[in-house]
């Protein structure tokens, strides 16, 4: 495993971490390096940028959802064959689950992975004061290893030299380059409909231009020298990426422009435990794949494609029939929305969906839920019972409305307390929560065993 790695950390949200991360990835690729991307925290959109630039699946590193050993396992596995790993931070460097400690923060990930940290500072409207900001980040905690600074949004080369002189004198670390404030390039607004355009290659010229800009004003050779880090343990014998068992069941996974929010590890763990995954498109395929034993409908943005999904009536019928036949099914967020009776858009257009869950989804312009979730199952939940816990997150702009009585799939605990969530009936588990299977691999084992048992009774 390559030991060259960097955390791109920000003094706060909106300082330009993603733009710089993509630019660095593109620039190092232009210099002939194999680059691996990672993202701190639960996020599907930024890793899709990384994947498009590096041509390697970017992975999430999350020290709240997952134990430290699992974070290292994912990092070690993802970094294989790479010359340089670049870990994009989340929010400000020390911002995480708890204001009293580093849990779940970028700083925590930097310490777990023993990675050098490059601090991105928005230097607009300041000069020597930039050194005070960097000094504060250096002194707050002893564990992180801040090895350099990027001055972002400087007004000119002269402005950059002032900031560089102050930081290097007061903080004793190099300022390895800058990005100008007046650059005629801005990252597209991160909305859910962006991922298909990334995957289609429509943003490739943007990524290329960012790489060129980075090459002009950032010292990549110096940065690469600063990125050398200590050896980490290889994957443990308890790795979630263990030798794959022989496939005994076939699970269909929805994957297209409307459904594409999956942690790579979730799919890999399913395969490791004996599932053969077959992918299908609820948008364009007419029926589910044949002879399947399980069904996984992940997150995405069905509201963006509600008209097309509603018009593919043969697929709607195919899914409804299979779920009514008690095929073991997990539907997360977008998948849950798809299984309801209808989706109503922000423009008040109503589109019929699968109709297996009694109720309707209403889109709204403001966030309905955002944050980490501790998940405890219902006693009748075939994936996660009332004695088991998993971790995940919620992020959605819609609300679910039903006048029917039904069983909730699980109970979730977040910053605002406990709530009953989701929908449970027979072998269907559905809800807004995105699970990370590495937080409770028993879920996967139970899913596959249930698929085997159902298969034997057919």
DRENMI-182908 format. One record per residue: x, y, z of N, C-alpha, C in turn. Coordinates in steps of 0.1 Angstrom, whole numbers, padded with zeros to 4 digits, always signed. Last residue first. Example, Ala and Ser with C-alpha at 12.3 -4.5 7.8 and 13.67 -1.06 7.14 Angstrom:
+0128-0022+0071+0137-0011+0071+0129+0000+0079;+0132-0057+0078+0123-0045+0078+0132-0033+0078;
END
This chain:
-0396-0219-0020-0403-0215-0032-0406-0228-0040;-0380-0225+0001-0394-0227+0003-0402-0224-0010;-0354-0217-0006-0357-0231-0004-0371-0235-0003;-0357-0189-0007-0354-0197-0019-0358-0211-0018;-0359-0184+0020-0370-0181+0011-0369-0189-0002;-0333-0191+0028-0345-0198+0034-0357-0196+0025;-0317-0173+0014-0315-0188+0012-0328-0195+0016;-0326-0149+0024-0328-0151+0010-0327-0166+0007;-0318-0152+0051-0332-0151+0048-0335-0154+0033;-0290-0152+0046-0296-0164+0052-0311-0164+0049;-0288-0126+0037-0284-0137+0028-0290-0150+0033;-0296-0111+0060-0302-0109+0047-0300-0121+0038;-0278-0119+0079-0292-0123+0081-0299-0121+0068;-0254-0108+0069-0255-0123+0071-0270-0127+0072;-0261-0081+0070-0258-0088+0057-0260-0103+0058;-0264-0077+0097-0275-0074+0088-0273-0081+0075;-0239-0081+0107-0249-0092+0110-0261-0090+0101;-0224-0059+0104-0223-0069+0093-0233-0080+0095;-0227-0029+0111-0234-0041+0117-0235-0052+0106;-0212-0011+0099-0215-0008+0113-0222-0020+0120;-0211-0019+0073-0199-0022+0081-0201-0018+0096;-0235-0009+0062-0235-0023+0066-0222-0026+0075;-0250+0020+0069-0237+0015+0066-0235+0001+0071;-0282+0030+0056-0274+0021+0065-0260+0021+0060;-0302+0058+0055-0292+0051+0048-0283+0043+0058;-0337+0061+0062-0323+0060+0067-0314+0052+0058;-0363+0061+0054-0354+0072+0049-0340+0070+0053;-0373+0027+0045-0373+0039+0053-0363+0049+0048;-0381-0008+0048-0380+0004+0040-0380+0017+0049;-0382-0041+0044-0377-0031+0053-0375-0019+0045;-0402-0069+0038-0399-0056+0033-0395-0047+0045;-0413-0093+0046-0399-0093+0043-0395-0080+0036;-0438-0080+0065-0433-0093+0061-0417-0092+0059;-0432-0046+0066-0442-0056+0064-0436-0069+0058;-0424-0014+0078-0421-0029+0079-0433-0037+0075;-0410+0017+0073-0421+0008+0071-0417-0006+0071;-0396+0046+0091-0397+0035+0081-0410+0027+0081;-0393+0051+0127-0391+0055+0113-0393+0043+0104;-0397+0068+0157-0400+0056+0150-0399+0060+0135;-0370+0085+0174-0382+0085+0166-0384+0072+0159;-0352+0104+0199-0356+0091+0192-0369+0093+0184;-0333+0135+0193-0339+0124+0201-0343+0112+0193;-0319+0152+0177-0332+0156+0182-0340+0145+0190;-0297+0138+0168-0295+0149+0177-0308+0154+0184;-0311+0105+0169-0303+0115+0163-0301+0126+0173;-0321+0072+0165-0317+0082+0175-0308+0092+0168;-0349+0053+0153-0336+0060+0151-0334+0070+0162;-0362+0021+0151-0362+0033+0158-0349+0040+0156;-0379+0005+0122-0368+0006+0132-0370+0019+0140;-0402+0002+0108-0391-0007+0105-0381-0007+0116;-0435+0002+0121-0423+0009+0117-0412-0001+0116;-0465-0010+0107-0454-0012+0116-0442-0004+0112;-0494+0010+0103-0484+0001+0098-0473+0000+0108;-0525+0025+0093-0517+0020+0104-0507+0010+0098;-0527+0053+0070-0529+0039+0073-0520+0035+0086;-0523+0077+0060-0534+0076+0069-0536+0062+0074;-0491+0093+0055-0500+0081+0054-0511+0082+0064;-0464+0109+0041-0477+0111+0047-0485+0098+0044;-0430+0120+0043-0439+0109+0040-0452+0111+0048;-0411+0146+0027-0418+0140+0039-0428+0130+0034;-0378+0155+0014-0393+0151+0013-0398+0146+0026;-0352+0158+0013-0360+0170+0012-0375+0167+0011;-0327+0142+0034-0337+0142+0024-0346+0155+0025;-0307+0121+0050-0306+0134+0042-0316+0134+0032;-0294+0102+0077-0306+0107+0069-0302+0120+0062;-0272+0074+0083-0276+0088+0083-0288+0091+0075;-0260+0049+0106-0263+0054+0093-0266+0069+0093;-0256+0018+0123-0254+0032+0122-0256+0037+0108;-0274-0006+0143-0266-0002+0132-0264+0013+0132;-0281-0031+0168-0280-0017+0164-0271-0015+0152;-0304-0054+0182-0293-0051+0174-0293-0036+0170;-0327-0062+0193-0315-0063+0201-0303-0059+0194;-0347-0061+0175-0347-0050+0185-0336-0052+0195;-0330-0068+0143-0340-0070+0153-0339-0059+0165;-0327-0065+0110-0321-0058+0122-0332-0059+0133;-0339-0080+0090-0325-0075+0089-0319-0071+0102;-0365-0085+0097-0356-0097+0093-0342-0093+0092;-0382-0073+0123-0374-0068+0112-0364-0080+0109;-0396-0077+0146-0400-0085+0134-0392-0082+0122;-0386-0059+0164-0384-0073+0167-0387-0082+0155;-0368-0033+0147-0381-0038+0152-0379-0053+0154;-0335-0020+0154-0345-0026+0146-0358-0030+0154;-0320+0011+0158-0324-0002+0165-0336-0007+0158;-0295+0032+0148-0307+0025+0144-0309+0012+0152;-0284+0065+0150-0282+0052+0156-0295+0044+0154;-0276+0088+0124-0286+0080+0131-0281+0067+0137;-0266+0121+0115-0263+0107+0118-0275+0101+0125;-0286+0142+0092-0277+0139+0104-0275+0124+0106;-0315+0158+0083-0301+0157+0080-0294+0153+0093;-0347+0164+0068-0339+0157+0078-0324+0156+0073;-0357+0183+0050-0366+0177+0060-0358+0170+0071;-0346+0213+0036-0343+0200+0041-0353+0195+0052;-0370+0229+0014-0360+0229+0025-0358+0215+0030;-0388+0224-0006-0376+0230-0010-0365+0231+0001;-0402+0191-0008-0402+0204-0003-0389+0211-0006;-0424+0164-0019-0411+0171-0019-0413+0185-0014;-0442+0139-0003-0443+0153-0008-0429+0159-0007;-0454+0107-0008-0442+0115-0005-0444+0129-0011;-0480+0087+0007-0475+0095-0003-0463+0104+0001;-0492+0053+0014-0489+0067+0017-0482+0074+0005;-0484+0021+0018-0496+0030+0018-0492+0044+0023;-0463+0006-0004-0463+0013+0009-0475+0023+0009;-0466-0001-0030-0466-0012-0021-0467-0007-0006;-0465+0017-0051-0478+0015-0044-0478+0004-0034;-0447+0027-0071-0450+0012-0070-0462+0010-0062;-0462+0058-0081-0451+0050-0079-0455+0035-0077;-0475+0086-0099-0477+0073-0093-0464+0065-0092;-0470+0120-0093-0467+0108-0101-0468+0095-0093;-0481+0153-0095-0482+0140-0088-0479+0129-0097;-0467+0185-0091-0470+0174-0101-0470+0161-0093;-0459+0206-0075-0472+0200-0073-0476+0190-0084;-0433+0213-0077-0442+0220-0086-0457+0215-0085;-0421+0196-0060-0423+0209-0055-0432+0218-0064;-0441+0165-0066-0429+0174-0067-0432+0187-0061;-0451+0136-0050-0456+0150-0054-0444+0159-0054;-0453+0103-0056-0444+0114-0053-0450+0126-0058;-0472+0075-0043-0470+0086-0053-0459+0095-0047;-0471+0052-0027-0482+0053-0038-0478+0064-0048;-0437+0040-0024-0449+0045-0019-0459+0046-0030;-0413+0032-0035-0422+0021-0031-0436+0026-0026;-0398+0055-0037-0402+0048-0050-0413+0038-0047;-0391+0060-0011-0400+0069-0018-0406+0062-0030;-0372+0039-0008-0384+0039+0001-0395+0048-0006;-0352+0047-0025-0359+0034-0027-0372+0034-0020;-0344+0071-0013-0350+0072-0026-0358+0059-0029;-0343+0054+0016-0345+0068+0012-0352+0069-0002;-0339+0021+0008-0334+0032+0016-0337+0045+0009;-0352-0011+0012-0353+0001+0004-0349+0013+0013;-0347-0045+0010-0343-0033+0017-0344-0021+0008;-0364-0076+0010-0361-0064+0003-0357-0053+0013;-0370-0109+0002-0364-0101+0012-0358-0088+0005;-0401-0114-0013-0387-0114-0016-0381-0105-0006;-0430-0118-0011-0421-0119+0001-0406-0121-0003;-0446-0112-0031-0442-0127-0030-0432-0129-0019;-0447-0085-0030-0458-0093-0025-0456-0108-0024;-0423-0081-0044-0423-0078-0029-0436-0085-0023;-0431-0089-0070-0420-0096-0063-0420-0094-0048;-0451-0070-0076-0454-0085-0076-0443-0092-0068;-0437-0046-0076-0448-0049-0066-0451-0064-0065;-0419-0050-0097-0414-0049-0083-0425-0051-0073;-0437-0052-0118-0427-0063-0116-0422-0062-0101;-0450-0028-0118-0458-0040-0116-0448-0052-0112;-0429-0011-0125-0436-0009-0112-0444-0021-0108;-0422-0021-0150-0413-0022-0139-0420-0021-0126;-0445-0014-0164-0442-0028-0163-0432-0030-0152;-0445+0014-0163-0455+0007-0155-0452-0008-0154;-0430+0039-0165-0424+0026-0167-0433+0016-0159;-0440+0063-0156-0445+0058-0170-0440+0044-0173;-0427+0068-0133-0442+0065-0132-0447+0059-0145;-0402+0073-0142-0404+0062-0133-0419+0058-0133;-0406+0097-0156-0402+0085-0163-0404+0072-0155;-0415+0114-0134-0424+0111-0146-0419+0099-0153;-0393+0114-0116-0406+0108-0112-0415+0105-0124;-0367+0122-0115-0371+0113-0127-0385+0107-0125;-0365+0136-0093-0359+0142-0105-0364+0134-0117;-0374+0118-0073-0382+0129-0077-0378+0136-0090;-0354+0099-0069-0365+0096-0078-0374+0107-0082;-0325+0101-0062-0334+0112-0064-0345+0109-0073;-0311+0079-0038-0310+0086-0051-0319+0098-0051;-0306+0047-0023-0310+0061-0023-0307+0067-0037;-0316+0013-0034-0308+0023-0026-0314+0037-0028;-0330-0016-0030-0334-0003-0037-0327+0008-0029;-0325-0048-0035-0319-0037-0028-0322-0024-0036;-0338-0081-0030-0339-0068-0038-0334-0057-0029;-0333-0116-0037-0334-0105-0028-0334-0092-0037;-0333-0135-0056-0336-0140-0043-0338-0128-0033;-0343-0138-0091-0336-0131-0080-0341-0136-0067;-0350-0147-0117-0345-0157-0107-0337-0150-0096;-0343-0119-0138-0349-0132-0135-0342-0139-0124;-0346-0084-0130-0339-0095-0135-0345-0108-0131;-0378-0067-0135-0367-0071-0126-0359-0082-0133;-0385-0051-0167-0388-0060-0156-0376-0062-0147;-0376-0031-0183-0391-0034-0183-0395-0043-0171;-0353-0005-0177-0356-0019-0178-0371-0021-0177;-0353+0023-0171-0353+0019-0185-0356+0004-0187;-0356+0029-0143-0360+0039-0153-0362+0032-0167;-0346+0009-0128-0360+0011-0127-0365+0021-0137;-0321-0012-0140-0326+0002-0140-0341+0003-0139;-0299-0034-0122-0310-0031-0131-0314-0017-0130;-0274-0059-0114-0279-0045-0114-0290-0043-0125;-0268-0084-0092-0272-0081-0105-0279-0067-0106;-0245-0100-0071-0253-0088-0073-0256-0086-0088;-0246-0127-0051-0242-0123-0065-0251-0111-0068;-0234-0131-0018-0245-0126-0027-0239-0123-0041;-0216-0138+0002-0222-0149-0006-0234-0144-0015;-0202-0120+0016-0210-0129+0024-0218-0139+0015;-0190-0104-0004-0182-0112+0005-0189-0123+0012;-0213-0091-0014-0206-0101-0022-0197-0110-0014;-0219-0074+0008-0229-0084+0003-0222-0095-0005;-0195-0059+0008-0198-0068+0019-0209-0079+0015;-0198-0045-0015-0187-0054-0014-0189-0064-0003;-0220-0029-0010-0221-0038-0021-0210-0049-0020;-0209-0014+0011-0222-0021+0013-0223-0032+0003;-0187-0001+0000-0185-0012+0010-0198-0020+0012;-0197+0019-0015-0191+0008-0022-0190-0004-0013;-0229+0031-0006-0215+0030-0002-0209+0018-0009;-0250+0044-0030-0246+0032-0023-0232+0034-0018;-0271+0060-0048-0265+0063-0036-0262+0050-0028;-0286+0058-0072-0271+0056-0072-0264+0059-0059;-0312+0062-0091-0309+0054-0079-0294+0051-0079;-0315+0076-0114-0324+0079-0103-0320+0073-0090;-0297+0065-0132-0296+0080-0129-0304+0083-0117;-0291+0034-0115-0292+0042-0127-0292+0056-0123;-0298+0005-0100-0287+0014-0102-0288+0021-0116;-0309-0018-0076-0313-0007-0085-0302+0003-0087;-0300-0051-0076-0296-0038-0070-0300-0027-0081;-0309-0084-0066-0310-0073-0076-0308-0060-0070;-0290-0111-0056-0297-0099-0052-0297-0089-0063;-0289-0145-0053-0288-0134-0063-0297-0123-0058;-0269-0168-0033-0282-0161-0037-0279-0150-0046;-0244-0178-0032-0255-0187-0030-0269-0181-0033;-0211-0176-0042-0224-0169-0042-0235-0180-0041;-0186-0183-0018-0192-0187-0031-0207-0182-0031;-0172-0155-0002-0178-0168-0002-0184-0171-0015;-0142-0137-0007-0156-0138-0010-0160-0153-0008;-0121-0127+0019-0123-0136+0007-0138-0139+0005;-0131-0095+0032-0125-0108+0033-0127-0116+0020;-0135-0069+0038-0132-0072+0024-0126-0086+0023;-0135-0065+0064-0148-0066+0058-0147-0070+0043;-0111-0084+0082-0114-0074+0072-0128-0076+0066;-0099-0099+0100-0113-0096+0102-0118-0086+0092;-0072-0098+0096-0079-0111+0092-0094-0109+0093;-0067-0065+0083-0067-0075+0093-0074-0087+0088;-0046-0050+0059-0060-0054+0063-0059-0065+0073;-0016-0036+0075-0024-0042+0064-0038-0046+0068;-0011-0006+0094-0012-0021+0093-0020-0025+0080;+0009+0019+0077-0003+0015+0085-0004+0000+0084;+0039+0038+0079+0032+0026+0074+0020+0024+0083;+0037+0075+0078+0042+0062+0084+0033+0050+0078;+0040+0094+0048+0035+0092+0061+0039+0078+0065;+0045+0122+0026+0050+0109+0031+0045+0106+0045;+0037+0147+0018+0027+0137+0020+0032+0123+0024;+0058+0163+0013+0052+0165+0026+0041+0154+0029;+0063+0156-0013+0074+0153-0003+0068+0154+0011;+0040+0167-0025+0042+0152-0025+0053+0148-0015;+0045+0194-0021+0034+0188-0015+0035+0172-0014;+0067+0198-0038+0069+0200-0024+0057+0193-0016;+0055+0192-0062+0066+0184-0058+0068+0186-0043;+0035+0211-0064+0031+0197-0063+0043+0189-0058;+0028+0242-0056+0041+0234-0057+0038+0219-0054;+0004+0259-0074+0007+0251-0063+0019+0242-0065;-0001+0273-0098+0001+0281-0086+0004+0273-0073;-0004+0256-0120+0002+0269-0122+0006+0275-0109;-0017+0233-0112-0003+0232-0117+0004+0245-0118;-0043+0244-0108-0035+0240-0096-0020+0238-0100;-0051+0248-0134-0049+0260-0125-0041+0256-0113;-0052+0222-0144-0043+0231-0150-0040+0243-0141;-0073+0212-0128-0060+0206-0127-0049+0215-0132;-0094+0227-0137-0090+0229-0123-0076+0223-0122;-0096+0217-0163-0092+0231-0161-0087+0233-0147;-0105+0191-0158-0092+0193-0165-0087+0207-0162;-0130+0196-0147-0120+0189-0139-0106+0192-0145;-0143+0207-0169-0141+0215-0157-0130+0209-0148;-0143+0186-0187-0135+0198-0190-0133+0207-0178;-0160+0167-0172-0146+0164-0174-0138+0177-0178;-0187+0170-0169-0178+0179-0161-0164+0176-0163;-0198+0150-0184-0201+0163-0188-0192+0173-0180;-0197+0123-0179-0185+0129-0183-0187+0144-0187;-0217+0109-0167-0217+0110-0182-0205+0117-0187;-0212+0114-0140-0210+0100-0146-0210+0100-0161;-0221+0140-0138-0207+0137-0135-0203+0123-0142;-0248+0137-0144-0240+0145-0153-0225+0142-0151;-0256+0121-0122-0256+0115-0135-0248+0123-0145;-0251+0141-0100-0243+0128-0102-0244+0122-0116;-0269+0162-0099-0256+0164-0105-0248+0151-0108;-0292+0160-0085-0293+0157-0100-0279+0158-0106;-0287+0171-0060-0287+0156-0062-0287+0152-0077;-0262+0196-0062-0276+0192-0060-0276+0177-0064;-0239+0218-0057-0240+0204-0054-0255+0201-0051;-0231+0239-0084-0239+0238-0072-0242+0223-0069;-0198+0234-0098-0213+0235-0099-0220+0233-0086;-0172+0256-0088-0177+0242-0088-0192+0243-0090;-0160+0279-0111-0167+0277-0099-0173+0263-0099;-0138+0302-0125-0142+0288-0125-0148+0286-0111;-0121+0324-0130-0133+0323-0137-0137+0308-0137;-0107+0337-0101-0107+0327-0111-0120+0325-0117;-0103+0356-0081-0110+0360-0093-0110+0350-0104;-0088+0345-0061-0102+0348-0058-0110+0350-0071;-0065+0319-0068-0069+0333-0069-0084+0334-0066;-0048+0297-0046-0058+0298-0057-0063+0312-0056;-0014+0287-0038-0026+0295-0037-0036+0293-0048;+0012+0270-0019+0006+0276-0031-0007+0283-0028;+0022+0262+0005+0027+0255-0007+0021+0260-0020;+0037+0274+0032+0025+0277+0024+0029+0272+0010;+0052+0254+0057+0052+0260+0044+0038+0263+0039;+0054+0264+0092+0050+0254+0082+0049+0261+0068;+0057+0282+0113+0067+0273+0110+0064+0261+0100;+0041+0303+0121+0036+0289+0123+0046+0279+0120;+0053+0328+0115+0046+0326+0128+0042+0311+0131;+0065+0325+0090+0072+0330+0101+0066+0326+0114;+0044+0315+0074+0056+0307+0075+0065+0312+0087;+0024+0335+0076+0022+0321+0081+0035+0314+0083;+0037+0358+0065+0032+0358+0079+0030+0344+0084;+0044+0349+0039+0054+0354+0048+0050+0353+0062;+0018+0343+0028+0028+0333+0029+0039+0337+0040;+0006+0369+0028+0000+0358+0036+0011+0347+0039;+0023+0381+0009+0022+0387+0023+0017+0376+0032;+0020+0365-0013+0033+0366-0007+0032+0372+0007;-0008+0370-0019-0003+0357-0016+0010+0358-0008;-0006+0397-0028-0014+0393-0016-0009+0380-0010;+0008+0392-0051+0014+0401-0041+0007+0398-0027;-0009+0378-0067+0003+0372-0062+0010+0379-0051;-0042+0386-0053-0032+0387-0063-0020+0379-0058;-0062+0378-0035-0065+0388-0046-0055+0389-0057;-0070+0344-0028-0062+0355-0026-0065+0365-0038;-0084+0319-0024-0091+0332-0027-0083+0344-0024;-0063+0302-0001-0073+0302-0011-0080+0316-0012;-0033+0289+0005-0040+0302+0006-0050+0303-0005;-0027+0259+0021-0030+0265+0008-0037+0278+0011;+0000+0247+0042-0012+0256+0040-0014+0259+0025;+0012+0219+0061+0013+0229+0051-0001+0236+0050;+0008+0200+0081+0022+0201+0075+0023+0212+0065;-0005+0190+0110-0007+0200+0099+0007+0203+0094;-0014+0164+0124-0001+0168+0119-0004+0177+0107;-0033+0160+0155-0032+0162+0141-0018+0167+0137;-0028+0160+0185-0027+0148+0176-0025+0151+0162;-0032+0183+0200-0018+0178+0198-0017+0168+0187;-0053+0211+0192-0051+0197+0196-0038+0192+0192;-0049+0239+0189-0061+0234+0196-0060+0219+0200;-0027+0248+0175-0026+0247+0190-0038+0240+0196;-0032+0249+0148-0021+0241+0153-0022+0238+0168;-0054+0266+0148-0056+0252+0144-0045+0244+0148;-0040+0290+0155-0051+0285+0163-0054+0270+0160;-0023+0294+0133-0018+0291+0147-0028+0285+0156;-0042+0300+0113-0034+0287+0112-0029+0284+0126;-0051+0325+0124-0060+0314+0121-0053+0300+0121;-0028+0340+0123-0034+0337+0136-0044+0325+0135;-0022+0341+0096-0013+0334+0105-0019+0330+0118;-0042+0358+0087-0042+0344+0083-0033+0335+0092;-0034+0383+0096-0044+0376+0104-0045+0362+0100;-0019+0394+0075-0012+0387+0086-0021+0379+0095;-0046+0396+0058-0032+0394+0054-0025+0387+0066;-0079+0394+0042-0070+0394+0054-0055+0392+0049;-0097+0392+0021-0099+0403+0031-0090+0401+0043;-0093+0357+0017-0099+0369+0012-0101+0379+0023;-0083+0333+0024-0075+0345+0028-0081+0358+0022;-0093+0304+0037-0098+0315+0029-0092+0328+0033;-0071+0278+0038-0075+0290+0045-0081+0300+0035;-0066+0244+0043-0071+0254+0033-0077+0266+0040;-0040+0224+0053-0050+0233+0057-0054+0243+0047;-0032+0192+0051-0030+0204+0043-0042+0213+0047;-0017+0167+0071-0029+0176+0069-0025+0189+0061;-0007+0133+0070-0004+0147+0070-0016+0155+0066;-0024+0107+0089-0021+0114+0076-0017+0128+0078;-0032+0085+0105-0018+0091+0106-0014+0098+0093;-0057+0077+0105-0050+0072+0094-0035+0078+0094;-0065+0089+0130-0067+0074+0128-0058+0069+0116;-0060+0116+0124-0052+0109+0134-0053+0094+0133;-0078+0122+0104-0063+0124+0101-0055+0117+0111;-0102+0116+0116-0098+0107+0105-0083+0109+0102;-0102+0138+0135-0102+0124+0139-0097+0114+0129;-0103+0159+0117-0091+0158+0126-0090+0143+0131;-0129+0156+0107-0117+0154+0098-0105+0152+0106;-0148+0139+0133-0143+0151+0125-0132+0147+0116;-0158+0119+0150-0165+0121+0137-0159+0132+0128;-0146+0135+0178-0153+0123+0173-0160+0127+0160;-0131+0154+0192-0129+0153+0178-0137+0142+0171;-0152+0171+0217-0141+0163+0213-0140+0162+0197;-0172+0189+0222-0162+0187+0233-0151+0178+0228;-0191+0188+0202-0183+0200+0203-0172+0199+0214;-0194+0160+0182-0195+0165+0196-0186+0177+0197;-0191+0152+0156-0204+0148+0163-0206+0156+0176;-0173+0179+0143-0177+0165+0142-0190+0163+0149;-0147+0200+0133-0161+0199+0135-0166+0184+0133;-0120+0206+0128-0124+0200+0141-0139+0198+0143;-0121+0217+0102-0112+0205+0105-0116+0198+0118;-0155+0222+0090-0142+0227+0095-0134+0215+0101;-0167+0199+0066-0169+0211+0074-0156+0217+0078;-0145+0173+0059-0159+0177+0059-0160+0189+0069;-0117+0165+0036-0124+0167+0049-0138+0171+0047;-0105+0141+0014-0112+0154+0015-0120+0155+0028;-0076+0126+0010-0088+0125+0018-0094+0139+0019;-0057+0109-0014-0062+0123-0010-0075+0122-0003;-0029+0089-0018-0043+0090-0014-0046+0104-0009;-0008+0079-0044-0011+0090-0034-0026+0089-0031;-0005+0057-0058+0007+0064-0055+0005+0074-0044;-0024+0026-0053-0023+0041-0055-0010+0046-0051;-0025+0000-0046-0022+0003-0060-0021+0018-0063;-0049+0005-0021-0040-0005-0028-0038+0000-0042;-0067+0021-0008-0054+0027-0012-0045+0018-0020;-0089+0006+0000-0090+0015-0011-0077+0021-0017;-0077-0009+0021-0082-0016+0009-0083-0006-0002;-0071+0012+0039-0060+0002+0034-0065-0004+0021;-0096+0023+0044-0085+0031+0039-0075+0022+0032;-0110+0001+0055-0115+0007+0043-0104+0015+0036;-0094-0003+0078-0096-0014+0068-0100-0008+0055;-0097+0021+0092-0084+0017+0087-0085+0006+0076;-0124+0018+0098-0120+0030+0090-0106+0026+0084;-0123-0005+0114-0130-0006+0101-0126+0006+0092;-0110+0005+0136-0104-0006+0128-0110-0007+0114;-0128+0024+0146-0115+0028+0141-0109+0017+0132;-0162+0017+0135-0151+0016+0145-0138+0020+0138;-0184+0041+0120-0177+0029+0120-0166+0029+0130;-0197+0065+0124-0205+0054+0119-0198+0041+0121;-0175+0081+0132-0187+0079+0141-0195+0067+0137;-0156+0081+0112-0152+0075+0125-0164+0076+0136;-0156+0073+0080-0164+0079+0090-0162+0073+0103;-0148+0078+0047-0142+0074+0060-0149+0081+0071;-0159+0066+0016-0161+0074+0028-0154+0068+0040;-0141+0065-0015-0147+0058-0004-0149+0068+0008;-0141+0063-0051-0138+0070-0039-0146+0064-0027;-0129+0041-0075-0141+0044-0066-0136+0051-0053;-0110+0058-0100-0110+0047-0090-0122+0051-0080;-0107+0079-0116-0111+0066-0123-0110+0054-0113;-0103+0104-0107-0093+0095-0105-0095+0081-0112;-0127+0119-0115-0114+0124-0118-0103+0113-0118;-0149+0103-0107-0148+0107-0121-0134+0112-0124;-0143+0100-0080-0143+0088-0088-0142+0092-0103;-0146+0127-0071-0133+0120-0070-0132+0109-0079;-0174+0130-0076-0164+0139-0082-0151+0131-0083;-0184+0111-0058-0186+0109-0072-0177+0118-0081;-0177+0122-0033-0170+0110-0038-0172+0107-0053;-0196+0144-0033-0182+0146-0034-0174+0134-0039;-0221+0128-0030-0218+0136-0041-0203+0139-0043;-0224+0114-0006-0224+0106-0019-0219+0114-0031;-0214+0112+0027-0216+0121+0015-0215+0112+0003;-0205+0111+0059-0215+0105+0050-0218+0115+0039;-0168+0115+0064-0183+0117+0067-0192+0111+0056;-0143+0124+0041-0147+0122+0055-0162+0124+0056;-0135+0105+0013-0142+0117+0018-0146+0114+0032;-0108+0098-0010-0116+0095+0001-0123+0107+0006;-0091+0086-0040-0099+0096-0033-0106+0090-0021;-0059+0080-0053-0071+0074-0047-0078+0085-0038;-0040+0081-0083-0046+0088-0071-0058+0081-0066;-0010+0076-0098-0023+0070-0096-0028+0075-0083;+0006+0102-0117+0004+0094-0105-0010+0088-0105;+0012+0119-0138+0014+0105-0140+0012+0096-0128;+0005+0145-0138+0019+0142-0135+0022+0127-0135;-0022+0143-0139-0015+0149-0151+0000+0146-0150;-0027+0135-0113-0030+0126-0124-0022+0130-0137;-0022+0159-0100-0013+0148-0098-0015+0137-0108;-0044+0174-0111-0030+0178-0114-0020+0167-0111;-0067+0160-0101-0065+0162-0116-0050+0165-0119;-0063+0164-0074-0064+0150-0079-0061+0151-0094;-0063+0192-0072-0051+0184-0068-0051+0170-0074;-0090+0197-0080-0079+0202-0087-0066+0195-0084;-0104+0183-0059-0105+0179-0073-0094+0184-0082;-0095+0199-0038-0093+0185-0038-0094+0180-0052;-0104+0225-0044-0090+0222-0043-0087+0207-0044;-0132+0220-0044-0126+0226-0056-0111+0223-0056;-0135+0212-0017-0138+0203-0028-0132+0207-0041;-0126+0234-0001-0120+0221+0000-0122+0213-0012;-0135+0261+0001-0130+0256-0012-0123+0243-0011;-0148+0269+0023-0135+0276+0021-0129+0271+0008;-0172+0258+0031-0173+0268+0021-0159+0275+0018;-0167+0253+0066-0174+0249+0054-0173+0261+0044;-0133+0259+0078-0148+0259+0079-0154+0254+0066;-0107+0254+0073-0110+0261+0085-0125+0262+0088;-0103+0221+0059-0107+0235+0058-0109+0241+0072;-0080+0197+0046-0089+0202+0057-0092+0217+0055;-0071+0170+0031-0074+0183+0027-0084+0189+0036;-0046+0148+0039-0059+0152+0043-0061+0167+0038;-0026+0125+0021-0029+0139+0025-0043+0140+0029;+0000+0101+0016-0014+0105+0018-0015+0119+0023;+0020+0074+0008+0018+0089+0005+0003+0092+0006;+0022+0048+0010+0021+0055+0023+0020+0070+0020;+0005+0022-0008+0013+0035-0008+0011+0042+0005;+0008-0012+0000+0000+0000+0000+0009+0012+0000;
END
